[in-house]
Amino acid sequence: MRRHPSRPWCVVAALAAAAWAFFLLPPQQAVWSGADSPDWLAALDDSAVYDALRSALASMGWGDFYLVFGAASALSFVLVWLATGPAFAALGWTGRVLGWLVLATAPITALSYANHPLDAPWHAIWGAELFALLAIGVWAIVVALANGRGAPLWERLLLAATLPIIVGSTVLLTYWPHGSLVGLGLVAAALAAWGERADDADAGTAPARGGSRSGSGDVGRGGTARALNGGGSGA
């Protein structure tokens, strides 16, 4: 089972993922859109913090800001994976697959930005993180359906809404994957804060998913659904 990180640290990791993606958004949008960047993002990008950061990066020879601020967003995927590990493990094998999809998107994102130049050896994968994000959203719907009554209703609804949340935050914040990661990070924060974890049954802190306490010996329909989905042995 996934017992770590603890619930408070999972919440911190999820919020850090969203915050990091948002922090990278203004300079990334500026280098991508230039004068067409939304006014509010352009105003943020004009702050002394980003000017100092660009100067420091340039002094180290990291002048390709599109690559630097783009690839750095991969860290947010790793943080989301850490934050959701115990919650996804409680959702059985489909939940664990969702976790691996999130983690796999980190190197995909880094490689995508690293190969953005036209003469890059793997230029064809530039933008591949978009398809990985869509896969995460679609598979989250599969997780919600696969668990049936084996997970709280709100949790299944949130999982099913992951794709529209990713799309909505992308449209609202005008850029992917940074804008998408803000929405995904908030979803992860909710799951980390209130979702059932793979170690809840061991600690005796959560009702069994059939209405009875996990220690009562009465599995119930919810516990059966979870067992059929492999929820008894998280990663």
Beta strands, then each sheet from edge to edge (+ up, - down):
end
